[in-house]
């Protein structure tokens, strides 16, 4: 009798696969996380010096450079919304391919415009390039939320933001701090082109999970119908609308900070460019690790609670410290700037569960909720620089930072109303409610139903 060899499907998972599953990374998407990290390093290389670079290469001054950043932010906002809606129609992988192509083509056009000192061409090329990274990155986020099981969704999203902010701007700024003295700003921006291409290739060629290859919307849904449905969800489901605003507030100060702080910290306070870029790396280096921590914590203590206490309230305090402590103590106390920078990076990670919370607020239209979530993420890249442009002259840098702190308090107030039955923190309450009913308790069936989480499934949703 001849023994049959086991098939590939019957083989035990490798130690690496078991580890990835244990920490919350969907194993079929693991290479995608690596590719996203490298892609975002390429995108983040410019984050600490793009405004002064444009001012010196055709924009003329920081004000005109900020106009280009604002146009870029509008493009990012629109593309972020499109990435969610179009992923439903075309599949996330196709949307990611389009985003990669846009980034590569218009980055070359932007560098050509900078070399020619042509501000209108620079404005157009940099703005259009803004459609690139959101379609790539947030298309992958849609893929994650379609594949990860509900009980691990917070951790899976935490790993997404670990890769996302690990590149933009953490490791990107660190790379720039090493290459700028050797290659200059212009040469470093050419380097980012190769890094982007490498990350895109790893992600698109390495991930073979089939959910992202196919249409996710029901048959018969047309593009305009899908786009309008996703946008109208904001007022058809007010909690989703509030969650979108919370997502905008989440990173609006971050992008505003990257426009406002380089000149203040490097020149006025006296840190210099190298120490400013190191501070950026510390902020977001701390952030990427706390993205993982709060991703896991939120699956235990609740998505809403994590956002409220650690994200919104935490950031309202830490953003004030990040600006006023260095201004008060000066360049001689650079180590204090590093401490408050790390605090801001840690509290910023408290918003990570919003990517799990928002789709759960609209279980009947998760694709539309993801489109709005991505719209909020992209909107932050516009709102942050726009607030700087509007408030800097009348209120000064301190007034801008105070406005950021107030925004975080508004986000905290809104978050309090974003209770969802899918939040893992309510599972225990649902179990208690079932026990009360069995013992003749006086809790209503409506209360128990509202608090109970949906059934967990390991299959793609």
Residue, then its C-alpha position, 0 to 999 in steps of 0.5 A: x500500500x502506497x502512502x499518499x503525501x499530504x497536500x499543500x493545503x494540509x501542511x501546518x502553517x509556518x512559525x512565521x504565519x503563526x506569529x503573524x496571525x497571533x499579532x493580528x496581521x492577516x497572513x495573506x496580506x503580509x507582503x502588502x504591509x511591507x510594500x506599503x511601508x517602503x512606498x510610504x518611506x518614498x512618499x515621506x522623504x519630502x515631508x520635512x523640507x518640501x515647503x522650503x524646497x519649492x520656495x527656493x525652486x520657483x515658488x518664491x516664498x513659503x506662502x506660494x509654496x503653501x498654496x501648492x501644498x494646499x492644492x495637493x491636500x485637495x487632491x489627496x482629499x478627493x482621491x482618498x474618497x475615490x479610493x474607497x468607492x472605486x475599490x468597491x467597483x474595481x477591486x482594491x488592487x486595481x485602484x492601487x495600481x492606478x495610484x502608483x502610476x499617478x505618483x510616478x508620472x507626476x513626480x517626474x513632472x514635478x521635478x522637471x518643473x522645479x528644475x525649470x523654476x516653473x511655478x505654475x507647472x510645479x503647482x499643477x504637477x504636485x497637485x495632481x501627484x496628490x491623487x497617487x498615494x491615497x489611492x495606493x495606501x487607502x485602497x490597501x486599507x479597504x483590502x485589509x478591512x475586507x479580509x481581517x476578522x472583526x475580532x482582530x480588525x483593530x490590530x490589523x488596522x494598527x499594523x496598517x498605520x504602523x506601516x503608513x506612519x512608519x514611512x510618512x513621515x518617520x523613516x522618510x524624514x530619517x532617510x532625508x536627514x542622511x541623504x540631503x547633505x550628500x544628494x541635496x534636496x533635488x537628488x533626494x527627491x529623485x531617490x524617492x521615485x525609486x523607493x516608491x517604485x520598489x514598495x509598489x512592486x512588492x505590494x502589488x506583485x507579492x500579495x495574491x489574496x483574491x478578494x482584492x482582485x475582484x469587484x466588491x460591490x453588488x452587481x448592478x451598482x454603477x460608478x456614479x451610484x456607488x460614489x453618491x451612495x458613499x457620500x450621502x451616507x454621511x447624512x443618512x447615518x449621522x454617526x458616520x458623518x461625525x466619525x468622518x469629521x473625527x477622522x479629519x481632525x485626527x491628522x489635520x494638525x499633523x499636516x498643518x504642523x509639517x507646514x508650520x513648524x519647519x521654519x519655526x523649529x529649524x530657524x527661529x528656535x534654532x534646532x537646525x534642519x537636521x535636528x528638526x528632521x530628527x524630531x519628526x522621526x522621533x514623533x512618528x517613530x513613537x507613533x508607529x509603535x503606539x499604533x500597534x499598542x492601541x490597535x491591540x488595546x482597543x480590541x479589549x477596552x473598546x474602540x470608542x474609549x481608546x479614541x476618546x481618552x488616548x486620542x482626542x483628549x490626549x492630543x489636545x494636551x500633547x499638541x500644546x506641549x509640542x509647540x509651547x515647550x520648545x518655544x519656552x525653553x529654546x534650543x538648549x533644551x532640545x531633549x525636552x522637545x524630543x520628550x513632548x514630541x514622543x508624547x504627541x506621537x503616542x497620543x496621535x496613535x489613540x485614533x487608530x481604532x477609527x478605521x475599525x469603528x467607522x465601518x462598524x457604524x454602517x454594517x449594511x454599507x461598509x464600503x461607503x463608510x470606508x470611502x468616507x473614512x478615506x475622505x476624512x483621512x485625505x481631508x486632513x491633508x487639506x484642512x491642516x495646511x488651510x488652517x495654517x494659511x488662514x490663521x497664521x497671520x492674524x493669530x500667530x503660530x501659537x494661535x494656530x496651535x491652540x486652534x489645533x487643541x480645540x479641534x481635538x476637544x471637538x473630536x472628543x465630544x463627537x467620539x462620545x456619541x459613536x457607540x457601535x454594537x461591533x465594538x469589542x468592549x460591549x461583548x462583555x456587557x452583552x454577555x451580562x445582559x444575557x445572564x440577566x435575562x436568564x435570571x429574570x433581570x429587568x434589562x430590556x431586550x433592546x438594550x442587549x441587542x444594541x450592545x451585542x457584537x456581530x458574530x465573528x467570522x474568519x472569512x472575508x467579508 
